[in-house]
Amino acid sequence: RLGAPGWLEMTISLTIRVESGHVLRIASTGSAVYNFDVEGFELSSVAEPPERLRTSTPELASQQSLRVALGQALEAGVAFRLRSGVTPSSTGVSRFVVETLDAETRQTNTNDWDDMTFSVLPAVPVVASAERAPPSATINASIVVGPSPVCAIFQLVAPAGYSFSDICGDICIAAGLLQGRAVALISPSNAADERVWQAEKRFTVEVTLPQVALEGSPWIVMCSDLSEQPKGWGSHASFHLQPLTQIAFLYTASLGRTEVPVVGTFSLDVFAPGVRLVVQAPAGFALSCKPGLAPLRMSSASIARQVCEDSTTDNSTASLQLLVRLFGGFFEIGDYTVSFTAALPDKPPDGPEADNTWSMVIFDDRQLVAHSAFRVPARPFVDISVDDPLFSWSQSEANAPSVVTFGLQFNEDVPDISSIVFVCPDRVLHDARREEDVQIFGGDFPTAGSELDEPSMVRVRVRTNATIPSGLHRFQFRVMLPSKLPVQNLWHVVFCRGDDCQRADDPTAVLSFIIAGFELGELSDVDLSIPISSAQRLRPLLFFCLSFVALLLRC
């Protein structure tokens, strides 16, 4: 393309052997003038993997001529690949001379100045955009082509991983693949009048997006006349995919656990009327709905009813998937959580990295993708034997204090933990003003004091290089309850290996637990001030009193 830095790459085969120290010369000699870039030169074998051959540093005899001294002999009849950075500075026919010269500068091999059968073409301005671009969705993309040479047909090459529908628009049809990339032909109904393309043209094409975009893969538009002779081309960086924002999956990542509560969080920033949500788990997981619990809780009145389906309710549904259907409403703009349980694998995954990720897709009533996110990393598994936490509270009146107590049963000594963080739900604030206000009971917990700077978080520090002994450790402090509890009413207990760890999804969070919060007026049925019986251990509020798949809009 005229004026655009690019690459010249050719395969050459010699008639006569060339000795080490001889010179290889390449020059631009056609009406299309190319300027060489010495930084981009490379001579290599064509075998896989290619072997780079030894040469001297390239020299420019002129901007249109480059030469190198060979650092090794080149055999006759063997193919070699020559590559150099070039910038076309004029249009016309491309012609290059390639020759080798001996020590007396006598020509030993030449291509006889053959025409390279391609021409430098003028640039065509191109802009590609889309109003929305959820991963894996089929969308309408806008392609704007600026004033261009006289053309009748445009060939549109999509970025890697994209695909066109067979009929991709009013004047667009799919045309196979070019080096693995989807191609479409754009031709107006009055293509015989080539002047139609001389002014700026805007058209819409239907394209299906990949789950994950490949960086550095642009849109390419090539312009041809009625005889299919190229007249110009242009490119434009692909628009960015728009996955669900603020997406994360929180759960206790301990191998072999069953009935593990999972909370997925995500936000919708743009409106698309989704009615069906599908969660796909990493390999080895088995997802389950929680039947018989409260219906969907959401501040919007647009959702009347929900139905959760897993492998136990629909034999055709894989255990890796969980489905939520909405009736009488749709997903609106806002923050959400989706809650369910999972059985975790007994051993760490050993397959491809993509298999150890989560995905979430929201479909509209036409079964088309409305929102989505793929390749959400799974939490790393840890081998720490700690039971699900027990949780109790002294009272649950609005605008009043309550004393909360967490019971953590360590089944073995646990080293390398710097702190344990207790995170309150939104609007719930701790009322611990001094370190003594955080009480620790049972066992010999190696505390190094508490941090109380954050109003909704209490951090209990562990002494440096200390090991938390096995046994039941209870942690107690006072909180202030709001007039209304949040819809996302979740407590978190996080084991940390870093001083900046504050959330379950922080990089230095080793292990985390999710505890469903109590409602205003609800009484605790666990008393952590006395020894815990086996019956009371059945009340870790990890087993949600939310909905069977509580899809909650944060207030």
CORPEBEL-V584460 format. One record per residue. PSI is psi in radians with two decimals (none if undefined). BURIAL is # if it has 24 or more other C-alpha atoms within 12 Angstrom, else .. Layout:
psi:PSI burial:BURIAL
psi:PSI burial:BURIAL
//
This chain:
psi:2.35 burial:#
psi:2.19 burial:#
psi:0.01 burial:.
psi:2.16 burial:.
psi:2.38 burial:.
psi:-2.80 burial:.
psi:2.45 burial:.
psi:2.19 burial:#
psi:2.27 burial:.
psi:2.72 burial:#
psi:2.27 burial:.
psi:2.61 burial:#
psi:2.30 burial:#
psi:2.54 burial:#
psi:-0.62 burial:.
psi:2.41 burial:.
psi:2.47 burial:.
psi:2.27 burial:#
psi:2.76 burial:#
psi:2.41 burial:.
psi:-0.32 burial:.
psi:2.96 burial:#
psi:2.41 burial:#
psi:2.25 burial:#
psi:2.44 burial:#
psi:2.38 burial:#
psi:2.58 burial:#
psi:2.12 burial:#
psi:0.03 burial:#
psi:-3.07 burial:#
psi:-0.39 burial:.
psi:1.98 burial:#
psi:2.28 burial:#
psi:2.36 burial:#
psi:2.28 burial:#
psi:2.68 burial:#
psi:1.97 burial:#
psi:-0.42 burial:#
psi:-0.39 burial:.
psi:0.20 burial:.
psi:2.48 burial:#
psi:2.37 burial:#
psi:2.21 burial:#
psi:2.92 burial:#
psi:2.85 burial:#
psi:-0.05 burial:.
psi:2.78 burial:.
psi:2.23 burial:.
psi:2.60 burial:.
psi:2.53 burial:.
psi:2.13 burial:.
psi:2.29 burial:.
psi:2.66 burial:#
psi:2.28 burial:.
psi:2.91 burial:#
psi:3.05 burial:.
psi:2.27 burial:.
psi:2.58 burial:#
psi:2.56 burial:#
psi:2.01 burial:.
psi:-0.55 burial:.
psi:3.09 burial:.
psi:-0.39 burial:.
psi:0.21 burial:#
psi:2.30 burial:#
psi:2.50 burial:#
psi:2.56 burial:#
psi:2.63 burial:#
psi:2.34 burial:#
psi:2.37 burial:#
psi:0.06 burial:.
psi:2.78 burial:.
psi:2.59 burial:.
psi:2.20 burial:#
psi:2.61 burial:.
psi:2.57 burial:.
psi:0.05 burial:.
psi:2.38 burial:.
psi:2.44 burial:.
psi:2.68 burial:#
psi:2.22 burial:#
psi:2.30 burial:#
psi:2.39 burial:#
psi:2.53 burial:#
psi:2.34 burial:#
psi:2.74 burial:#
psi:2.02 burial:#
psi:2.31 burial:#
psi:-0.06 burial:#
psi:2.74 burial:#
psi:2.93 burial:#
psi:-2.88 burial:#
psi:2.37 burial:.
psi:2.19 burial:#
psi:2.33 burial:#
psi:2.48 burial:#
psi:2.30 burial:#
psi:2.18 burial:#
psi:2.75 burial:#
psi:2.54 burial:#
psi:2.39 burial:#
psi:-2.96 burial:.
psi:-0.44 burial:.
psi:0.28 burial:.
psi:0.44 burial:.
psi:2.45 burial:.
psi:2.22 burial:.
psi:-0.48 burial:#
psi:2.56 burial:#
psi:2.71 burial:#
psi:0.15 burial:#
psi:0.53 burial:.
psi:0.66 burial:.
psi:2.55 burial:.
psi:2.32 burial:.
psi:0.09 burial:#
psi:0.39 burial:.
psi:2.72 burial:.
psi:2.66 burial:#
psi:2.31 burial:#
psi:2.59 burial:#
psi:2.72 burial:#
psi:2.50 burial:#
psi:2.08 burial:#
psi:2.31 burial:#
psi:2.41 burial:#
psi:2.21 burial:#
psi:2.35 burial:#
psi:2.93 burial:#
psi:2.49 burial:#
psi:-0.62 burial:.
psi:2.57 burial:#
psi:1.13 burial:#
psi:2.40 burial:#
psi:2.42 burial:#
psi:0.06 burial:#
psi:2.68 burial:#
psi:2.08 burial:#
psi:2.99 burial:#
psi:2.06 burial:#
psi:2.52 burial:#
psi:2.20 burial:#
psi:2.09 burial:#
psi:2.15 burial:#
psi:2.17 burial:#
psi:3.13 burial:#
psi:2.30 burial:#
psi:3.03 burial:#
psi:2.98 burial:#
psi:2.01 burial:#
psi:2.67 burial:#
psi:-0.45 burial:#
psi:2.46 burial:#
psi:2.36 burial:#
psi:2.10 burial:#
psi:2.08 burial:#
psi:2.09 burial:#
psi:2.78 burial:#
psi:2.77 burial:#
psi:2.34 burial:#
psi:-0.28 burial:#
psi:2.74 burial:#
psi:2.60 burial:#
psi:2.55 burial:#
psi:2.74 burial:#
psi:-0.83 burial:.
psi:1.79 burial:.
psi:0.21 burial:#
psi:3.11 burial:#
psi:-0.61 burial:.
psi:0.53 burial:#
psi:2.29 burial:#
psi:2.53 burial:#
psi:2.53 burial:#
psi:0.66 burial:.
psi:-2.62 burial:.
psi:2.61 burial:.
psi:1.88 burial:.
psi:0.77 burial:.
psi:0.00 burial:.
psi:2.46 burial:#
psi:2.47 burial:#
psi:2.46 burial:#
psi:2.62 burial:#
psi:2.27 burial:#
psi:2.07 burial:#
psi:2.17 burial:#
psi:2.77 burial:#
psi:-0.52 burial:.
psi:0.84 burial:.
psi:-0.38 burial:.
psi:-0.43 burial:.
psi:1.61 burial:.
psi:-0.30 burial:#
psi:-0.27 burial:.
psi:-0.45 burial:#
psi:-0.03 burial:#
psi:-0.54 burial:#
psi:2.97 burial:.
psi:2.39 burial:.
psi:2.38 burial:#
psi:2.23 burial:#
psi:2.84 burial:#
psi:2.35 burial:#
psi:2.54 burial:#
psi:2.18 burial:#
psi:2.52 burial:#
psi:2.24 burial:#
psi:2.73 burial:#
psi:2.93 burial:#
psi:-0.67 burial:#
psi:2.33 burial:#
psi:2.58 burial:#
psi:2.07 burial:.
psi:2.54 burial:.
psi:0.35 burial:.
psi:1.75 burial:.
psi:2.99 burial:#
psi:2.48 burial:#
psi:2.33 burial:#
psi:2.20 burial:#
psi:2.30 burial:#
psi:2.31 burial:#
psi:2.76 burial:#
psi:-3.03 burial:#
psi:-0.45 burial:.
psi:0.15 burial:.
psi:0.44 burial:.
psi:2.26 burial:.
psi:2.42 burial:#
psi:-0.31 burial:#
psi:2.87 burial:#
psi:2.79 burial:#
psi:2.94 burial:#
psi:2.80 burial:#
psi:2.39 burial:#
psi:2.49 burial:#
psi:2.55 burial:#
psi:2.68 burial:#
psi:2.47 burial:#
psi:2.66 burial:#
psi:1.39 burial:#
psi:2.93 burial:#
psi:2.43 burial:#
psi:2.82 burial:#
psi:0.60 burial:.
psi:2.36 burial:#
psi:2.67 burial:#
psi:2.09 burial:#
psi:2.29 burial:#
psi:2.93 burial:#
psi:1.85 burial:#
psi:1.25 burial:#
psi:2.19 burial:#
psi:2.44 burial:#
psi:-0.03 burial:.
psi:2.57 burial:#
psi:2.84 burial:#
psi:0.71 burial:#
psi:2.13 burial:#
psi:2.39 burial:#
psi:2.34 burial:#
psi:2.09 burial:#
psi:2.27 burial:#
psi:2.51 burial:#
psi:2.87 burial:#
psi:2.55 burial:#
psi:2.06 burial:#
psi:-0.32 burial:.
psi:2.70 burial:.
psi:2.31 burial:.
psi:2.19 burial:#
psi:1.27 burial:#
psi:2.55 burial:#
psi:-0.08 burial:#
psi:2.25 burial:#
psi:2.32 burial:#
psi:2.21 burial:#
psi:2.27 burial:#
psi:2.19 burial:#
psi:2.89 burial:#
psi:2.86 burial:#
psi:2.41 burial:#
psi:-0.23 burial:#
psi:2.74 burial:#
psi:2.05 burial:#
psi:2.55 burial:#
psi:2.48 burial:#
psi:2.83 burial:#
psi:1.67 burial:#
psi:2.75 burial:#
psi:0.16 burial:.
psi:-3.07 burial:.
psi:2.66 burial:.
psi:3.13 burial:#
psi:2.28 burial:#
psi:2.20 burial:#
psi:2.48 burial:#
psi:-0.47 burial:.
psi:2.50 burial:.
psi:0.08 burial:.
psi:-0.36 burial:.
psi:2.08 burial:#
psi:-0.62 burial:.
psi:2.65 burial:#
psi:2.66 burial:#
psi:2.27 burial:#
psi:2.38 burial:#
psi:2.34 burial:#
psi:-2.92 burial:#
psi:-0.31 burial:.
psi:-0.38 burial:.
psi:-0.28 burial:.
psi:1.86 burial:.
psi:-0.30 burial:.
psi:-0.13 burial:.
psi:2.18 burial:.
psi:2.64 burial:#
psi:-0.30 burial:#
psi:-0.26 burial:#
psi:2.67 burial:#
psi:2.38 burial:#
psi:2.36 burial:#
psi:2.16 burial:#
psi:2.43 burial:#
psi:2.40 burial:#
psi:2.29 burial:.
psi:0.34 burial:.
psi:-2.95 burial:.
psi:2.95 burial:#
psi:2.22 burial:#
psi:3.03 burial:#
psi:2.34 burial:.
psi:-3.04 burial:#
psi:2.45 burial:#
psi:2.77 burial:#
psi:2.54 burial:#
psi:2.23 burial:#
psi:2.38 burial:#
psi:-3.05 burial:#
psi:2.82 burial:#
psi:2.56 burial:#
psi:2.23 burial:#
psi:2.68 burial:#
psi:2.80 burial:#
psi:-0.32 burial:.
psi:2.72 burial:.
psi:2.65 burial:#
psi:2.52 burial:.
psi:0.22 burial:.
psi:-2.88 burial:.
psi:2.67 burial:.
psi:-0.62 burial:.
psi:-0.44 burial:.
psi:-0.34 burial:.
psi:0.80 burial:#
psi:2.80 burial:#
psi:2.74 burial:#
psi:2.74 burial:#
psi:2.27 burial:#
psi:2.32 burial:#
psi:2.15 burial:#
psi:2.64 burial:#
psi:-3.04 burial:#
psi:-0.10 burial:.
psi:0.16 burial:.
psi:0.43 burial:.
psi:2.66 burial:#
psi:2.14 burial:#
psi:-0.71 burial:#
psi:2.72 burial:#
psi:2.86 burial:#
psi:2.37 burial:#
psi:2.86 burial:#
psi:0.71 burial:#
psi:2.07 burial:#
psi:2.42 burial:#
psi:2.71 burial:#
psi:2.45 burial:#
psi:2.43 burial:#
psi:2.54 burial:#
psi:2.70 burial:#
psi:1.34 burial:.
psi:2.13 burial:#
psi:1.62 burial:#
psi:2.26 burial:#
psi:2.85 burial:#
psi:2.39 burial:#
psi:2.62 burial:#
psi:2.63 burial:#
psi:2.31 burial:#
psi:2.83 burial:#
psi:2.66 burial:#
psi:-0.65 burial:#
psi:2.95 burial:#
psi:0.85 burial:#
psi:2.54 burial:.
psi:2.50 burial:.
psi:0.66 burial:.
psi:2.76 burial:.
psi:2.77 burial:#
psi:2.54 burial:#
psi:2.07 burial:#
psi:2.52 burial:#
psi:2.31 burial:#
psi:2.28 burial:#
psi:2.08 burial:#
psi:2.04 burial:#
psi:1.89 burial:#
psi:2.11 burial:#
psi:-0.05 burial:.
psi:2.88 burial:.
psi:2.41 burial:.
psi:1.98 burial:#
psi:3.09 burial:#
psi:0.59 burial:#
psi:2.20 burial:#
psi:-0.47 burial:#
psi:2.81 burial:#
psi:2.21 burial:#
psi:2.29 burial:#
psi:2.02 burial:#
psi:2.17 burial:#
psi:2.78 burial:#
psi:2.85 burial:#
psi:2.47 burial:#
psi:-0.19 burial:#
psi:2.17 burial:#
psi:2.47 burial:#
psi:2.67 burial:#
psi:0.53 burial:#
psi:2.00 burial:#
psi:-0.33 burial:.
psi:2.79 burial:.
psi:-0.54 burial:.
psi:-0.26 burial:.
psi:-0.19 burial:.
psi:1.94 burial:#
psi:2.44 burial:#
psi:2.20 burial:#
psi:2.65 burial:#
psi:2.42 burial:#
psi:-2.84 burial:.
psi:1.24 burial:.
psi:2.26 burial:#
psi:1.14 burial:#
psi:2.53 burial:#
psi:0.44 burial:.
psi:-3.11 burial:#
psi:2.66 burial:#
psi:2.24 burial:#
psi:0.28 burial:#
psi:-0.62 burial:.
psi:2.23 burial:.
psi:-0.39 burial:.
psi:0.34 burial:#
psi:2.38 burial:#
psi:2.17 burial:#
psi:2.17 burial:#
psi:1.98 burial:#
psi:2.58 burial:#
psi:2.43 burial:#
psi:2.52 burial:.
psi:2.31 burial:.
psi:0.22 burial:.
psi:2.78 burial:.
psi:2.32 burial:.
psi:2.10 burial:#
psi:2.73 burial:#
psi:2.75 burial:.
psi:3.12 burial:.
psi:2.14 burial:#
psi:2.27 burial:#
psi:2.40 burial:#
psi:2.29 burial:#
psi:2.38 burial:#
psi:2.93 burial:#
psi:2.53 burial:#
psi:2.82 burial:#
psi:2.20 burial:#
psi:2.55 burial:#
psi:3.11 burial:#
psi:-0.43 burial:.
psi:2.24 burial:.
psi:2.62 burial:#
psi:2.75 burial:#
psi:-0.71 burial:#
psi:1.32 burial:#
psi:1.37 burial:#
psi:2.36 burial:#
psi:2.59 burial:#
psi:2.42 burial:#
psi:2.10 burial:#
psi:2.22 burial:#
psi:2.20 burial:#
psi:2.65 burial:#
psi:0.57 burial:#
psi:2.61 burial:#
psi:-0.36 burial:.
psi:0.15 burial:.
psi:2.18 burial:#
psi:-0.31 burial:#
psi:2.83 burial:#
psi:-0.44 burial:#
psi:0.22 burial:#
psi:2.58 burial:.
psi:-0.54 burial:.
psi:0.15 burial:#
psi:2.10 burial:#
psi:-0.82 burial:#
psi:2.47 burial:#
psi:2.65 burial:#
psi:2.54 burial:#
psi:2.29 burial:#
psi:2.15 burial:#
psi:2.31 burial:#
psi:2.82 burial:#
psi:2.78 burial:#
psi:2.77 burial:#
psi:2.28 burial:#
psi:-0.10 burial:.
psi:2.43 burial:.
psi:2.50 burial:.
psi:2.39 burial:#
psi:0.28 burial:.
psi:2.26 burial:#
psi:1.80 burial:#
psi:0.15 burial:#
psi:-0.14 burial:#
psi:2.88 burial:.
psi:2.48 burial:.
psi:2.18 burial:#
psi:2.87 burial:.
psi:-0.55 burial:.
psi:-0.71 burial:.
psi:-0.47 burial:.
psi:-0.25 burial:#
psi:0.00 burial:.
psi:0.75 burial:#
psi:2.14 burial:#
psi:0.16 burial:#
psi:-0.52 burial:#
psi:1.74 burial:#
psi:2.45 burial:#
psi:0.45 burial:#
psi:-2.80 burial:#
psi:2.95 burial:#
psi:-0.58 burial:#
psi:1.54 burial:#
psi:1.80 burial:#
psi:1.73 burial:#
psi:2.35 burial:#
psi:2.09 burial:#
psi:2.26 burial:#
psi:none burial:.
//
